[in-house]
């Protein structure tokens, strides 16, 4: 029984859709020096005159954008550093303007970027077109868009005029719900209530099928007056890529207190239950092949945020997180490296094959499919959270003497303070990935950790833990890890006795 089934009487419903999405737009022609040269030839611009031509183009673009901003009655703010939280400022502007549609804030800043320019070639003694890293002006235009909701449009003001777009899938869905006249309430980009969750999910399922790139193309035509000239000469539109994609399921509880009542225990159980094989399998990989992983890492991370604990599991640059947000329990997947997943594509011979997925916006539907599958595996793998029940059969085993190779090891009194202290130390999350040794545990367990008596005592304790199969030793290394059984027993004991795993 998964958590949705366990708590169904306490929840309004669930909703899965995109969250934070970052799109990059490229004029492919201007990524290629030869096509760039073709464009300049068509414009009858000599390479020696390129700097003057590029400056004129930039001035045309900047003047057009600043006139658009002025026409909307918005003040353009120049930022001395790009590290300013522009979204936070824009959100305040949105509230001040009573959530009016259209442009709500505009910023400009100088940022490091790659530009296409003309540079001298020392070997050939000629000018040539190439990329160069430098600083150039960027505009950030924040909108309360009639379709996408709160978003921004960023544009580089010189060749190759790269674009960045941010939107949030839940903001997008909110606009759809408004049009469908379905009542809802939002808290910090999450739905705290929807009158009809089933209908909302049906509408959310349609988002990956929409041609969102049409919205981006329309914005380009409005903002960049140079684009039509580029298109007329090169016959290319912007190529839209998914730079980062977050997709999340929210389990919406009727009361925040219902979620709070068990959330911390859920995090505790989850963090100490999932192995690297589990994490590997969440991302659709065969856990039996985890030992073949030669690049990247499998990591677990637990942090105490301002609101509550957040737990994250990461495979290479893709990750799955669980955290609470208002009255929502959120399971969120972020795909940064789509090539870790496959997509069915048709080749030139009309044959369909599964190939590594690319970042094209056309693959958005596949991002949704993959994320849904990852979230489903994660939810079904979440441990039971009936923390008032101890695994009695397992406890009976460790509470009895153990004979290994003719040597008898004494039992554990699992409610003894010294035993609880030892359990608490070895189950600390910092040892989850890299394990621990005698010295590490000894320094936390004893005040005088270097005395011969305590060194020998810790050796005996580790052998006792190993004999009861609570820990395992790495072959040919003085390194130990909790076993799955050990993690299950120790976490249950500590939670049952109200010891803080997450301190």
N, C-alpha and C positions, 0 to 999 in steps of 0.2 A: 504494500500500500504506500503510494508516494505522498508527499506532503500536501498536495492539492486535495487528494482523497481523504487524508487524515483530518484536515481542517476545513472541509467544504462547508460546514455549518457556520463557520466564522468569516467566510470570504464572500465578497460581492461577485467576483469572477476573475478571469485572467485575460491579459491582453499581450500579444506578441507583435512587435513591429520594429521598424528601424528607430534608432535613437540618433546619436551624433554621426553625421556623415560629412566628410570633407572630399570635395571634388576638385581636381585640377584640370584646367583646359589648356590645350596646346594647339597652336597653328603648326601642323606638321611640316609645312613647306619651309617655315622659318627655323626649323631644327636642322635643316640640311643646307650647307653652304652653297651647293650648286643650284638649288632651287631659289635660294636667296639672291644669288647672282643673276638668275633668270629674271627675277622680279625687278631688280635694279636696272637691268638692260631694258626691260619693257617700260620702265619709268624714265629711261634715258639719263640715268644718274651714273656718273663716273665714280670709280672707287675713291679717287682723290677728293671727291666732293661729298663723300658719304656722311661725314660728321655734320656738315651743314644741313644735309637733307634729313638726317635722323633728328636733329634739333628742331627743325620745322614740323616734323611729324609729331614729336613729343608736345610741342607748344599747341598744335591743333587739338590733340587729345586732351591735354590739361585744361585748355580754355573751354572746350565743350563740357567736360565733367564739372568744372567749377560753375559754369552757367546753369547746368542742371540742378546743382546743389542750391544755388541762389534762387532759382525759380521755385524750388520747393520750400523756400523760407528757412533753410537749414544753415547753421553756421559751420563752416569748414574749420576743423581744429588740426593744427600741425603738431605732431608728437615728436619730441626730441629723441625718444626711444621707442622701439617697437614692442618693448616688454610691458607697456601699459596695458591693463586689462580693458580692452576696447569694448568687449561684449558687455561687461558690467556697466560701463558708462551708457552704452546704447540701450540696455534694459531700463535704466533709470529714465532715459529720454522717452522711451516707449510709454512708461507709466505717466510721465508728465504730459504727454500728448494724448492721454486717454485712449491709448491703443488704436490710434488712427492708422489707416492703411497707407502704404507708400514709404518714401524715404524718411527715416527718423533720426539718423546721425551720419556724419561723414568725417573721416580722418585722412590725413596724409602723413607720410613718414619716409625717411631715407632708409633703405634696407639693402643689405648685400644680396646680390643676385647675379646670375649668369646672363649676359646680354650678347646678342649677335652684333658684331661690329667689324670694322676693317682694320687689320693690323699688318705691320711689315713683316715679311719673311726674310730672316737674315741669310738663309741659304740661297734662295732664288733672287734676292734683292728686289722682290716685287711685293706689291700690296695683295692681300688675300683676305677672304671672309672667314672669320673664326669666332669661337666663343671666348669671352673674357669675363672674369669675375670682378665686379665693381659694385659701387653703390648707385642706386637710382631711385627715383620717386615712385611710391606706390600710393594708390587710393584705396580706402576701405569704405564701402558704402553699405550701411545697415538699413534693412527694410523690415517693415511688417508687411510681408508679401501677401497678396490676396489669395494665393494658393499654398505657398510654402510656409507662411507664418514668419516668425523671427528668423532672419538669415543675414549673411553678409556676402558681398561681392568685392573681391580684391583684384586689382589689375596693375600690372607692371607697365610703366609709361614709355618704354622704349622697346626696340626689337629684342626678343620675339613676342612681346605683349602677352606673356603668360597670365593666366587667370586662376584665382582660387575662389571656391564657393563653399560656404558652410550652410547646412540646414539641418533641422532636427525632425526626424520622422514623426514624432509625437505632435509637434507643432503643425506639421502637414496634415496629420489625421484630425487634429482639432478643427482645422478649417473645413475639412470634409464633414465632420459631425455637425458643425454649425449650419452648413448647407442642407444637410439631411434633417435638421431640427431635432437632433437627439441631445437631450440635456446632459451636461457633464460638468465636472469640477476639476481644476488642475492645481497641482502644487509643484513648483520648481521643475517644469518640464515632465511631469508625470501626472497620470489621471488618478485622482483620489476617489472619483466616483463617476460612473457612466450608467445612465438609466438602462441601456440595453447593451450589455457586454457582447452578447452573441452577434448582434448586428454590427457593432463596432469592429469586431474581429473580422467579419466578412469584408467590411470596407477596407480594413488594414491589409487584408490579403490581396486586394486589387492594386495596392501601391506599387509593388515590383513589376506589375504588368504595364504600368503607365509609361509613356515616353517622356520622362522628366527632362531629357535633354532639350526638348522643345522650349521649355521654360528658360533654360540657360541661354539658348540661341536668341530668344527674344530679348533678354537682358543685354546680351552683347550688342545687338543692333541698336538698342537705346543708348548704351553707354559709350561704345567705341565708334566714332564717326569714320575711322579709317578702315573698318572691317569690310565694307562693301567694295572698296577699291582692291583690297587683298583678294576677296572672293572673285571679283571680275577677272583678275589677271591669273590667279592660281587655281581657281575653281575648287578651293578647299574650305570647309567649315572648321570650326574648332573640334578637336578630338577630346572627348571628355573621359577622364580616368578617375576611378575611385581610389583616392589616396588612403583613406581610413574609413572603416565602416563599423559602427556599433549597432548591434541588434539585441533587443532585450525582451524578456518576458517579465511582466509585473503580475504578481499574485496580490490582488487588492483585498485587504482585510477590512471588515466593517468598522473595526476600532483599532487605532494604533496600539492600544494597550494589549489587544489580543496577540499582535505580532511581538511586542516587547516581552510578553510573558514567556516565550520560549526561544526567541531569536539567538540570544547569547549561547544557550545550550546547543542550539543547532550548529552554530559556528564552531563551537568546541568539538562536538562530535565529528563534524565534517572535516575539520583540519587534521584531526588525528586518525581519521578512518581511511582517507584516500591515499593510495600508493601511487608511485610513478606509473605503474601499469594502468591504474584507473584513469589518471590524467591523460595518458597516451590514447586510451580507448575513447575518451570523450570526444576527441577530435577526429574520430572515424578511423583510427589506426588500429592495426592488429596488435594487441598487447603482447602477444608472443614474440613479436619482432622488435620490441623496445630495446633489446640489447644490441640491435644493429644500428641504433641511432648514433651517427658519428659527427653530426653537425648540430649546433644549437643546444639548448638546454631544456630540461623539464624542471620547473621550479614551482614552489608553493610560497605564498606570501600572505602574511596576516598583519593588518595594521589597525590601530585604534584611531579612527577619525574623530572629528569633533562631535559628530552625531552618534556613531556607534562603530562596531567592528566591521571591517571589510576584508573578505577573504578572496584571494586571487590565485588561480592556477594558470601557468604559462607554458606553452610548448613553442619553442623558438620565439617568434615575435607575435604569435596569435595567443589570445588569452580569454579565459572565462572568469567572471567575477560574481560574487554574491554579496549583496549589501541591502540594508534597509533604507527606504526613502519615504518618509512620512508613514502612511499606512500601507505601503507597498513593500513586499519582499521581491527584490529585483535579481534576476539571473541575467547577466549581460555578457555577450560575446563580442570581442573586437578582433576583426580580421585585418592585419597589417600586411600579411604575406599570402595572397591568394594562391600562389603557386603550390602551396602545401595541399591544395585540394584539386579535384578533377571536375571537368565540365565536358559534356557530350557535344562535340562539334563535327560538322560535315566538312570534308575536304574537297579538293577540286574534282575528285572522281565520284562525288556524291556518296562517299563512304563515311559512316559515322564512327568516331573513335573518342575514347575518353582521354583528354589531354590536360596538362596543368592549366589551371584557370588564370586568365589575365585580368588586368584592372579595368577593362573597358566598362563604361556605364551600361552597355548592353547586357552585361552579365549580372546586373543587380538582382534579377529573379533567382539566380543560382546562389548568390550570397544569402538570400532569404532561406532557401531550401537547406543549405549547409548549416546555417545558424539554428534553424528550428530543430534539426537533427541533433546538434551538439547539446542544446538546452534540454531536449527530451532525455538524452542519455544521462545528463547531469542530475536532473530532477529524480529520475528513477533510481539513481545510485545514492541519493542522499540517505544518510543513516536514519533509523528510527529515533525519535526524540522523546520516547517515553522513559525519561531519565529516573523515574522512581523504581524501575525494575533493574536489578543487577543480574548479570549472567551467572546464575548460581552454579551451574555445572562446571563452568570454567573456574569459578572461585573455589569450588571444592577441590579442584586439582591442585591449585597453588597453595591451598591451605593444608595440604598433606605432605609428608616427607616424600622426597623424590630420589630414586636410586638410579645412578648413571655410571656404567662401567664398574659396578660393584661398590661405588662410593655413595653414601647416603647424605643427601642435602636436606637441611631442616625446612619446615614449611614457612610461609609468610603469614604473619598476622596482618591482614590487609587494613585493619583499623588502628594499628599501632602508629603513634605519631612519627616515629623514626621511619617506618615503612612508607607512610604517606609522603614524608619529606623526600625520600629517595625517589618514589614514583613521580612526584611533581617535578623533580630536577630532570630525570631522564626523558620525560615526555615533553619537555620544553621544545617549542617549535624550531628553535635555532639549531637543534640537532637532527631535525627531520631529514635534511638533504645530505649533510656531510657526516653525520654520526658523531660519536663521542668516544673518549678513551678514559682510562683510569684517572689520569691527572685532572681532566676537565670536570668530572663529577666530584672528585675528591675535594677540589678547591671550593666547590659550592656546598658540599655536605659537611665538611669539618672546618672548624676555626683554625686548628693547627694541621694543615693539610700535608705538611712535609715530614711529619713524624713517622718513624718506621712502623709504629703500631697502627696508625691510621692508613698507611699505604697497604699494609697486609690486610687490614679489615676491609678496605674497598675492593681488594682483589677477591676476597672471599664473597663479598656481596655480588660482585659481577658474575662470578662462577655460579652462585646460587640463582641469580636471575636467568643465566644461560641454561642452567639445568632445568628450570621450570618453563623454559621456552618463551620467556618474556622478552629476551633480547637474543640477537644472533651476532656472531663474530665474523668479520670479513676475513676470508682465507688469506693467510700470509701477511696480515696487517693487524696492528694493535688497535682495531677500530670496531665499534659496536653500533648496532641499530636496534630500535624496537621492532619486534615482529608484529605482524598484523594482529595476532592473538593478544600480544602484549599491549598493543595500543588500545585494543577493544576493552580489555580488562582494566587497564590503568585509568583510561579516560572515564569509564563507567564508575570506578571507585571514587575518583576525585570529584566527579560531578555529584555523585550520590552523597558524598561527605561534605559537599559545598566548598571544596577547595577551588581556588581560582586558577584555572589553566591560563586564562587570558589576563594576566596581571601586567 
